[in-house]
Amino acid sequence: MKIIGIILIIVGAIGIIVGCVTYKGTGIAATIGSLTGLISGIGFILADKKIELLSNNKDS
């Protein structure tokens, strides 16, 4: 899950750059989509950390 989160963050950052370069509605749509990717990537990384924490507690 961590790899998926990292990929989403990278794609989101690239999307923000592309959204700034494009014009009008297309730029807005690209920026919104890339922000969604960034937020999802952060969520995947946070979920992965919590799953690891829970699995370590069960092993103890």
Phi, psi and omega per residue, in radians:
M1 nan -0.513 -3.128
K2 -1.142 -0.653 -3.137
I3 -1.154 -0.710 3.107
I4 -1.079 -0.744 3.118
G5 -1.084 -0.737 3.134
I6 -1.145 -0.734 3.120
I7 -1.101 -0.733 3.121
L8 -1.104 -0.674 3.119
I9 -1.163 -0.726 3.125
I10 -1.116 -0.815 3.137
V11 -1.128 -0.647 3.102
G12 -1.121 -0.717 3.118
A13 -1.145 -0.722 3.092
I14 -1.123 -0.684 3.127
G15 -1.118 -0.618 3.093
I16 -1.138 -0.724 3.112
I17 -1.102 -0.785 3.129
V18 -1.134 -0.666 3.124
G19 -1.124 -0.554 3.099
C20 -1.280 -0.479 -3.087
V21 -1.441 -0.617 -3.069
T22 -1.358 2.982 -3.006
Y23 -1.839 2.626 2.946
K24 0.829 -2.211 -3.017
G25 -1.132 -0.578 3.140
T26 -1.152 -0.706 3.115
G27 -1.142 -0.690 3.120
I28 -1.143 -0.772 3.133
A29 -1.115 -0.719 3.127
A30 -1.143 -0.680 3.133
T31 -1.185 -0.734 3.110
I32 -1.115 -0.757 3.106
G33 -1.104 -0.696 -3.136
S34 -1.236 -0.621 3.059
L35 -1.128 -0.644 3.064
T36 -1.093 -0.721 3.089
G37 -1.111 -0.722 3.106
L38 -1.082 -0.827 -3.125
I39 -1.126 -0.705 3.104
S40 -1.131 -0.711 3.116
G41 -1.087 -0.745 3.095
I42 -1.111 -0.705 3.116
G43 -1.106 -0.711 3.106
F44 -1.104 -0.728 -3.134
I45 -1.172 -0.746 3.113
L46 -1.127 -0.697 3.116
A47 -1.139 -0.676 3.120
D48 -1.102 -0.722 3.119
K49 -1.116 -0.720 -3.137
K50 -1.203 -0.639 3.101
I51 -1.143 -0.730 3.084
E52 -1.079 -0.728 -3.140
L53 -1.113 -0.749 3.130
L54 -1.169 -0.689 -3.135
S55 -1.225 -0.552 3.078
N56 -1.224 -0.595 3.117
N57 -1.224 -0.593 3.134
K58 -1.237 -0.567 -3.137
D59 -1.243 -0.469 -3.081
S60 -1.297 nan nan
